[in-house]
């Protein structure tokens, strides 16, 4: 029985690591698209994750239902992404990275101030949808929440959709070509500005959606965007800049390393992901899939 419980405990941590990794993938995939394809260093990307979580909280309170909140919040996050690209980010494509860093850092401060004014500085919770609010019993004392399994399944479905979009569609070809040679794509009659707008809005929506579905299990609190931003940059560096496959594998590695580190070596857990990043970069300086395409 002891061995069985030990195995089940290990399995639970494995599921937690995969779930964390898949959630990180949603955030990091948008970051790597914006960074690798558009060349924008977006320090405010974590703020979109925070925005999604607070939208889920506010709209779930208003509608009384997380699903209705998502139906409103996801299109709203896309519109916010389009508005930001049109008004601010499209001005940065030909600018030095220093301008990008200054603008996106400024956006972090703006988003944090707006969050404080609108929602205050308290920690908020979002209720798990009723039909997912139960656990699968694994042993007499151990069980696993169904909502976490649902999160993993949704993230996997989105990962599959992204892979199809980037690798199998005409839009995906334009995105990949635009990341290599913007002028060549424009000469073929493709509106690269419109492609970039789509990529940016998609990146914002992915990060915001990650915050929305994470809200019931991670709470909604000030500074949550900055916390995930750092880890997402680590995922992008490990996977290779601009690579969706790299972001997927890198996110899983980080999720598992962080989860097992917190459980089995808590005294060094804070440095686990950075040691992993250093090891990967020593082996492959460009990341796991750096230079191999999306």
N, C-alpha and C positions, 0 to 999 in steps of 0.2 A: 504493500500500500504506500509506503514511504517513497519507493522508486516511482510509482505511478503519479503521486502528487508532485514529485520533483520534475518529472517529465512534463506534466500539465503546466506547472509554473513556468518552465522554460518555453513551452508553446505559447503561453499567454504573452510573455515578453517578446517572443518572435512576432506575434500578431501585432503587438503594440509598436514594435520597431518598423514593421512594414507599413502600418497605418500612418505613423509619423512621417516615414519616408515618402509615401504617396502624397500626403498633404504638402510636404516641402516641395515636391515635384510641381504641384500646381503653381506655387509662388515662383519657384526658380525657373520654370519653363517660360513664363512671361518675362522674367528678368533676362534670361539668356536670349530670347527673341529680340527684345528691345536693344540689348547691349550688342549682341553679335550681328544682327541684321541692320539695325539703324545706326549703330555706333554711338548710342546714347548711354552714358553712365548715369543711371537713374537711382540716386540715393533715396528718392521718395517712394520707391516701389513698396517698401514695407508699410507705408502709410495707406496704400490701397488695400492691403490686407486688413489693417485696422478699420478702414472705412467700411469694408464689407461686413466686418463683425458688428460694428455699431449700427449699420443699416439693418442687419438682421435683428438686432435687439430692438431697435425703435419700431420697425415695421411689424415684428412679431407681437409687440405690445399693442400696437394699433389694430392689427388685424385679428389677433388672437390665434394665429396659425403660422407656423414657420414656413409652410409650403406657399401660402399666399405672399408672405414676406419675400421669399426667393423669387417668385414670379414678377414682383415689382422691382426688387433690388438688383437683379442681374441686368435687365435692360438699362436701369438707371446708371449702373457702373459703366456700362458701355458708352452711354451718352457723356458721362463725366470724362472718360478716356478720350473720346472724340473732341470734346471741348478743350481739354488741356493740350492735345496735339495741335489743334488749329490755332489756338491763341498763344501758346508758349513754345512747345517742343519743336515745331517745324522751323522755328527761327534758329535752332541750335545745330542743324545738320552740318552746316559749313563752318561752325565755330570750333574753337579749341575746347578740349575736354575740361579746362578750368571753368569755362562759362557754364558747362553742363553741371559740374559739381556745385558751383555757387547757386545756380537756379534750383536744382533739385534739393539741396540742403535747405534753401529758403522755403521750399514747399513743405518740407518736414515741419518747420516751425509754424507755418500757416495752418497746416492740417491739425497739429497738436493744439494750437490756440483755438481753432474752431471747435475741435472736439471738447475742449474744456468749457467753452462758452455754451455750447448746445447741450452737452450731456453731463457736465461736471466731471469731477475727478474720482467718483466712486467706482467700485467694481460691480459689474452687472452680470446677470446670468440669463441664459436663453433656455427655455424648456425643451427637452427632447420631444419630438413628435410622439403622441400617445401610442400609436401602433408600432413604434420602434423602441418604446421605453420598457424593455425587459432584457433579461440576460439568458444566455445558454448555459445551463449547469454542466460543468465538466467533471467535478468531483463533489463530494459532500460539502466541501468548504470553498471550492473555487468555481467561479463562473466568468463568462465574458459577455460584455454588453453588445447587443445586436446593432446598436447605432454605430459603433466603431466598425463593425463589419460592413455596414451600409456605406460609411464614409470611404472605406477602401475600395468597394465595388464601384462607387461613383467616380473616384479618382482614376481607377483603371479604365473605365469607359471613356473618360475625357482624354487620357493618355493615348488610347487607341484612336480616338477621333483626331487628335493632333497629328499622330503619325500618318494617318490617311490624308489629312489636309496638306501637310508639308510634302509628303512623298508621292502622292498619287493624283493631285489636282493641278489644273492650269494655274490657279492662284498660288499654290505651293511652289510651282516652278518659277513664277514671277518673284516670289519672296526669296527663294534661294538665289536666283540670278541677281536680284537687286542687292543682295548682301555682298556679291562679288564685284559687280560692275554696274553701278547705277546709271551711268551715261549710256551704256550699251542697251539696257532695258528701255530707257527713254527713246532711243533711236528706233526701237521696234514698235513704237506707238503705244507703249504701256504707260499709264499714268503712275509713275513711281511714287508720287506724293500720296495718291489714293491708297496704294499698297502699304506705304509706311503708316498711314492713318489707321488702316485696318489692323496692322501688326500691333500698334501701340494700344488701340482700344481692346484688342484681344488680350494683350498682356495685363492691362488694368483689370479686365473682367476676370481673368484667371486668378489673380491675386485676391481680388475682392471676394470671389466665390469661395476661395479657400478659407477666408476669414468667416464667411457666412456659415459654412458647414462645420467649422471648428468651434464656433461660438458655444454650442451646447455642452461641449466637453472641456473647453479650455478657458471658459469665462471671457468677459469683455472688460478690458482694463487699460488705463493709460500706459503708453509706451510699448504696447504689444507689437506694434509694427516695427519698431527699431530692433526688438529682440529677434524677430524672424528674418529681418533684412540681412544681418550678419551671417546667419547660417545659410541663407539662400545664396549669398555671394560665394561662400565656401563650396556649395553644391555646384555652382556654375564653373568655378575654377577647376574643381575635380573632374567634372564631366567634359569640359572643353567649351570655350565660348562659342555660342551660336548653335550648339548641338542639342536637339531635343532628346536624342538617345542618351547622350552623356548626362543631361540633367536628370533623366529617369534613373539611370544606374547610380549616379552620384548621390541622388536623394535617398535611394534605398540604402546605400552604404552608410550615409550619415545617420539616417533614422535608426538603423540597427546598431551602429557604433554608439550613438548617444543613449539609446534605451538600455542596452546591455551594460554600458559603462555606468549609468546611474544605478543599476541594480547590483552589479557584481564588483564594481570598483568605484564607489561614490567619491572617494578621496581624490581621485584623479579624473573624474568624469568631465570636469570643465575643460580639460585639454584634449580629450579623446579625439574629437573631430578635427582638431588642428594638427594633431600628430598624424592622423589618417591623410589629411590634405598634403602634409609635407612628404609622406611616404609615396603618395601617388605622383606628386610633382617631381620627386627624385627619379622615379621610374619613367614617367611620361610628362615632360615639362609643359606640353601643350594641353594636358588633360587627357582623359580616357579616349575621347573622340575628337580632340582638337584637330582642325584641318581636314576632317573627313566628311564634312557636310552635316546637314540636319539629321 
